[in-house]
Every structure is written in structure tokens, then in C-alpha cells.
């Protein structure tokens, strides 16, 4: 299990990572899954993210799906922001 807060999601504001931006990524992440991934599990995960409030627990399977979606459709900044939350490295 992993906890991710898409409501207060941090991403680097530049490659040097000296600054970060924090914002609500729930709708954009949910849409990334909803519009690009097939299957009822992706649908359920998209709704879970869209309806989430603050830090939410995600199963290993959900994290794999999020990581796959991120690596395929996310910006490099989003990929790094997700990785930092998963590793607990967000400052």
C-alpha cells in the first residue's frame, strides 16, 4: 500500500528541482486514466482519484497502473512528483 495526495500534488518547477509547484491534480490524473486506459479497474481507479480527499491509500496494483500511466502519458515533472510521493521523498 502507498499513500498519495493528488489534492496537494507537488511537482518540480524546473529540472534543477530548486522550486516546486503544488496543486490539485485529481481531475487531470483521473482523466489521464479515464481517457487512455481500458478496463473496469482503470475506471474504478480514475473515480477513486477524482473523488479522493487528501492523502489516500492505493494498492500495489493501483500504483502499478498509476506508474504505467504516468510513464506513458505524464510529463517528466509529473513522473518525478509521483515518484517522490511514492518514495516519501517530498520535502
C-alpha positions in Angstrom: 0.0 0.0 0.0 1.1 3.5 -0.8 -0.4 6.9 0.2 -0.6 9.6 -2.4 -2.1 13.1 -2.1 -3.4 14.2 -5.5 -5.2 17.1 -3.9 -1.9 18.7 -2.8 0.4 17.2 -5.5 3.9 18.6 -5.7 5.9 18.7 -8.9 9.3 20.2 -9.7 9.0 23.7 -11.3 12.3 23.1 -13.2 14.9 20.4 -14.0 17.1 21.6 -11.2 14.3 21.0 -8.6 15.1 24.1 -6.7 11.5 25.1 -6.8 8.2 23.2 -6.6 4.6 23.8 -7.5 1.7 22.4 -5.5 -1.7 22.0 -6.9 -4.8 19.8 -7.2 -4.0 17.1 -9.8 -7.1 14.9 -9.1 -9.1 15.7 -12.2 -6.1 15.7 -14.7 -4.8 12.4 -13.3 -8.3 10.8 -13.3 -8.8 12.0 -16.9 -5.4 10.6 -17.9 -6.6 7.1 -16.8 -10.2 7.5 -17.9 -9.3 8.6 -21.5 -6.3 6.4 -22.1 -6.6 3.1 -20.2 -9.0 0.3 -20.9 -10.9 -1.8 -18.3 -13.1 -1.5 -15.3 -10.1 -1.4 -12.9 -8.8 1.8 -14.6 -12.3 3.2 -14.5 -12.5 2.5 -10.8 -9.1 4.0 -10.1 -9.9 7.1 -12.1 -13.0 7.6 -10.0 -11.1 6.9 -6.7 -8.6 9.6 -7.6 -11.2 12.1 -8.7 -13.2 11.7 -5.5 -10.2 11.5 -3.2 -9.7 13.9 -0.3 -6.1 14.4 0.8 -3.8 11.5 1.4 -5.4 8.3 0.1 -4.2 4.7 0.2 -3.6 2.9 -3.1 -2.9 -0.9 -3.5 0.2 -2.2 -5.3 -1.9 -2.9 -8.4 -3.2 0.6 -8.4 0.3 2.0 -8.0 1.5 -0.1 -10.9 -1.3 1.2 -13.1 -0.6 4.8 -12.0 3.1 4.3 -12.7 2.4 2.9 -16.1 0.0 5.7 -17.0 2.5 8.3 -15.7 5.4 6.9 -17.6 3.3 6.7 -20.8 1.2 9.9 -20.7 2.6 12.1 -17.9 5.1 14.9 -18.2 8.6 14.4 -16.7 7.7 16.7 -13.9 4.6 14.7 -13.0 6.6 11.4 -13.2 9.1 12.9 -10.8 6.4 14.2 -8.5 4.7 10.8 -8.4 8.0 9.0 -7.7 8.8 11.4 -4.8 5.4 10.8 -3.2 5.7 7.1 -3.6 9.2 7.1 -2.1 8.3 9.6 0.6 10.9 12.0 -0.6 8.8 15.1 -1.0 10.2 17.8 1.2 
